[in-house]
Amino acid sequence: MKHDARAEEGVLFQLKTRGPQTAAQVARRLSVTAMAVRQHLYRLKLEGLVEFTDERRKVGRPARVWRLTSGAAERFPDTHGDLTVEIIGAVRAAFGEAGMDKLLRERTRRQIEEYRARLRPAGTSVAKRAQALAEIRREQGYMAECSRMSDGSMLLAENHCPICAAASTCQGLCREELSLFRTVLGDKARVERTDHILAGARRCAYRITAADN
């Protein structure tokens, strides 16, 4: 099938504005065949823009329901980054660097409370806590994944940074992020940043090892 970028944008727009749908539902709204929509959806899936779940129905086969991934956000207009940069500038102008640092520490304090509560079911296992942390970050749009390395350490990779514009203006955000990870993973874990988007890497990545290693 010939790549039709305009048609794919139409599929993405339907999922964005109408929420999760089957290919047949999208097709009806676009007045095209369900087969054509499925071809677009599988191509978009390869790009990491959509995903699906098979939902059981009372009658017949399970329905394949498609939804956008967090990675699809960049395909839509977003002034969030510009607004955040403006707010950072305003805070600096009004309260100086000391005020900015205080704001960042308060943000981190709140994140620590939230993350600790989410990580509690993972127990004390460094590997399980790292996986749980990756799940949180994935939900927050970082396209995070966590894998075990050959030496037994865990690699937390964030393939997207939804706050990149703000982090470029305020380096303290990245500093606090590393502090956040070290705090919530606890004393049994050692966290080292190995890749950094702002340093030119394609992603941010963290090597997580047991503290006694």
Contacts in CASP RR format, 6 or more apart in sequence:
PFRMAT RR
TARGET T0000
AUTHOR 0000-0000-0000
METHOD contacts of the structure
MODEL  1
MKHDARAEEGVLFQLKTRGPQTAAQVARRLSVTAMAVRQHLYRLKLEGLV
EFTDERRKVGRPARVWRLTSGAAERFPDTHGDLTVEIIGAVRAAFGEAGM
DKLLRERTRRQIEEYRARLRPAGTSVAKRAQALAEIRREQGYMAECSRMS
DGSMLLAENHCPICAAASTCQGLCREELSLFRTVLGDKARVERTDHILAG
ARRCAYRITAADN
1 36 0 8 1.000
1 39 0 8 1.000
3 43 0 8 1.000
4 40 0 8 1.000
7 30 0 8 1.000
7 32 0 8 1.000
7 36 0 8 1.000
7 40 0 8 1.000
8 40 0 8 1.000
8 43 0 8 1.000
8 44 0 8 1.000
9 75 0 8 1.000
10 30 0 8 1.000
11 26 0 8 1.000
11 30 0 8 1.000
11 37 0 8 1.000
11 40 0 8 1.000
11 41 0 8 1.000
11 44 0 8 1.000
12 44 0 8 1.000
12 49 0 8 1.000
12 50 0 8 1.000
12 68 0 8 1.000
12 72 0 8 1.000
12 75 0 8 1.000
12 76 0 8 1.000
14 21 0 8 1.000
14 26 0 8 1.000
14 29 0 8 1.000
14 30 0 8 1.000
15 21 0 8 1.000
15 26 0 8 1.000
15 50 0 8 1.000
15 66 0 8 1.000
15 67 0 8 1.000
15 68 0 8 1.000
15 72 0 8 1.000
16 68 0 8 1.000
16 72 0 8 1.000
16 76 0 8 1.000
18 25 0 8 1.000
18 29 0 8 1.000
19 67 0 8 1.000
19 68 0 8 1.000
20 65 0 8 1.000
20 66 0 8 1.000
20 67 0 8 1.000
21 65 0 8 1.000
21 66 0 8 1.000
22 63 0 8 1.000
22 64 0 8 1.000
22 65 0 8 1.000
22 66 0 8 1.000
23 34 0 8 1.000
23 37 0 8 1.000
23 38 0 8 1.000
23 41 0 8 1.000
23 64 0 8 1.000
23 66 0 8 1.000
24 34 0 8 1.000
24 37 0 8 1.000
26 37 0 8 1.000
26 41 0 8 1.000
26 66 0 8 1.000
27 33 0 8 1.000
27 34 0 8 1.000
27 36 0 8 1.000
27 37 0 8 1.000
30 37 0 8 1.000
41 50 0 8 1.000
41 52 0 8 1.000
41 66 0 8 1.000
44 50 0 8 1.000
45 51 0 8 1.000
45 52 0 8 1.000
48 69 0 8 1.000
48 71 0 8 1.000
48 72 0 8 1.000
49 68 0 8 1.000
49 69 0 8 1.000
49 71 0 8 1.000
49 72 0 8 1.000
49 75 0 8 1.000
50 66 0 8 1.000
50 67 0 8 1.000
50 68 0 8 1.000
50 69 0 8 1.000
50 72 0 8 1.000
51 66 0 8 1.000
51 67 0 8 1.000
51 69 0 8 1.000
52 64 0 8 1.000
52 65 0 8 1.000
52 66 0 8 1.000
52 67 0 8 1.000
53 64 0 8 1.000
53 65 0 8 1.000
53 67 0 8 1.000
54 62 0 8 1.000
54 63 0 8 1.000
54 64 0 8 1.000
54 65 0 8 1.000
55 62 0 8 1.000
55 63 0 8 1.000
55 64 0 8 1.000
55 65 0 8 1.000
56 62 0 8 1.000
57 63 0 8 1.000
69 143 0 8 1.000
70 138 0 8 1.000
70 139 0 8 1.000
70 140 0 8 1.000
70 141 0 8 1.000
70 142 0 8 1.000
70 143 0 8 1.000
70 160 0 8 1.000
70 162 0 8 1.000
71 141 0 8 1.000
71 143 0 8 1.000
71 160 0 8 1.000
73 141 0 8 1.000
73 162 0 8 1.000
74 160 0 8 1.000
81 163 0 8 1.000
81 165 0 8 1.000
81 166 0 8 1.000
82 165 0 8 1.000
84 163 0 8 1.000
84 165 0 8 1.000
84 166 0 8 1.000
85 165 0 8 1.000
85 166 0 8 1.000
85 169 0 8 1.000
88 100 0 8 1.000
88 166 0 8 1.000
88 169 0 8 1.000
88 170 0 8 1.000
89 169 0 8 1.000
91 99 0 8 1.000
91 100 0 8 1.000
91 103 0 8 1.000
92 100 0 8 1.000
95 102 0 8 1.000
95 103 0 8 1.000
100 170 0 8 1.000
101 172 0 8 1.000
104 170 0 8 1.000
104 172 0 8 1.000
104 173 0 8 1.000
104 176 0 8 1.000
105 176 0 8 1.000
107 176 0 8 1.000
108 176 0 8 1.000
108 179 0 8 1.000
108 180 0 8 1.000
111 180 0 8 1.000
112 180 0 8 1.000
112 183 0 8 1.000
112 184 0 8 1.000
115 133 0 8 1.000
115 136 0 8 1.000
115 180 0 8 1.000
115 184 0 8 1.000
116 184 0 8 1.000
118 132 0 8 1.000
118 136 0 8 1.000
119 129 0 8 1.000
119 132 0 8 1.000
119 133 0 8 1.000
119 136 0 8 1.000
119 184 0 8 1.000
119 185 0 8 1.000
121 132 0 8 1.000
122 128 0 8 1.000
122 129 0 8 1.000
122 131 0 8 1.000
122 132 0 8 1.000
123 129 0 8 1.000
124 188 0 8 1.000
126 154 0 8 1.000
126 185 0 8 1.000
126 188 0 8 1.000
126 189 0 8 1.000
126 208 0 8 1.000
126 209 0 8 1.000
126 210 0 8 1.000
127 148 0 8 1.000
127 154 0 8 1.000
129 184 0 8 1.000
129 185 0 8 1.000
129 186 0 8 1.000
129 189 0 8 1.000
130 146 0 8 1.000
130 154 0 8 1.000
130 156 0 8 1.000
130 185 0 8 1.000
130 189 0 8 1.000
130 208 0 8 1.000
131 146 0 8 1.000
131 154 0 8 1.000
133 144 0 8 1.000
133 146 0 8 1.000
133 156 0 8 1.000
133 181 0 8 1.000
133 184 0 8 1.000
133 185 0 8 1.000
134 144 0 8 1.000
134 145 0 8 1.000
134 146 0 8 1.000
134 156 0 8 1.000
135 144 0 8 1.000
137 144 0 8 1.000
137 156 0 8 1.000
137 158 0 8 1.000
138 144 0 8 1.000
138 145 0 8 1.000
140 162 0 8 1.000
141 160 0 8 1.000
141 162 0 8 1.000
142 158 0 8 1.000
142 159 0 8 1.000
142 160 0 8 1.000
142 161 0 8 1.000
142 162 0 8 1.000
143 158 0 8 1.000
143 159 0 8 1.000
143 160 0 8 1.000
144 156 0 8 1.000
144 157 0 8 1.000
144 158 0 8 1.000
144 159 0 8 1.000
145 156 0 8 1.000
145 157 0 8 1.000
145 159 0 8 1.000
146 154 0 8 1.000
146 155 0 8 1.000
146 156 0 8 1.000
146 157 0 8 1.000
147 154 0 8 1.000
147 155 0 8 1.000
147 157 0 8 1.000
148 154 0 8 1.000
148 155 0 8 1.000
149 155 0 8 1.000
149 207 0 8 1.000
152 209 0 8 1.000
153 207 0 8 1.000
153 208 0 8 1.000
153 209 0 8 1.000
153 213 0 8 1.000
154 207 0 8 1.000
154 208 0 8 1.000
154 209 0 8 1.000
155 194 0 8 1.000
155 205 0 8 1.000
155 206 0 8 1.000
155 207 0 8 1.000
155 208 0 8 1.000
156 181 0 8 1.000
156 205 0 8 1.000
156 206 0 8 1.000
156 208 0 8 1.000
157 195 0 8 1.000
157 203 0 8 1.000
157 204 0 8 1.000
157 205 0 8 1.000
157 206 0 8 1.000
158 203 0 8 1.000
158 204 0 8 1.000
158 205 0 8 1.000
159 202 0 8 1.000
159 203 0 8 1.000
160 203 0 8 1.000
161 167 0 8 1.000
161 197 0 8 1.000
161 204 0 8 1.000
163 173 0 8 1.000
164 197 0 8 1.000
164 198 0 8 1.000
166 173 0 8 1.000
167 173 0 8 1.000
167 174 0 8 1.000
167 197 0 8 1.000
167 198 0 8 1.000
168 198 0 8 1.000
171 198 0 8 1.000
174 196 0 8 1.000
174 198 0 8 1.000
178 191 0 8 1.000
178 193 0 8 1.000
178 206 0 8 1.000
181 191 0 8 1.000
181 206 0 8 1.000
181 208 0 8 1.000
182 189 0 8 1.000
182 191 0 8 1.000
185 191 0 8 1.000
185 208 0 8 1.000
187 211 0 8 1.000
188 210 0 8 1.000
188 211 0 8 1.000
188 212 0 8 1.000
189 208 0 8 1.000
189 209 0 8 1.000
189 210 0 8 1.000
189 211 0 8 1.000
190 208 0 8 1.000
190 209 0 8 1.000
190 210 0 8 1.000
190 211 0 8 1.000
190 213 0 8 1.000
191 206 0 8 1.000
191 207 0 8 1.000
191 208 0 8 1.000
192 206 0 8 1.000
192 207 0 8 1.000
192 209 0 8 1.000
193 204 0 8 1.000
193 205 0 8 1.000
193 206 0 8 1.000
194 205 0 8 1.000
194 206 0 8 1.000
194 207 0 8 1.000
195 201 0 8 1.000
195 202 0 8 1.000
195 203 0 8 1.000
195 204 0 8 1.000
195 205 0 8 1.000
196 204 0 8 1.000
197 203 0 8 1.000
197 204 0 8 1.000
END
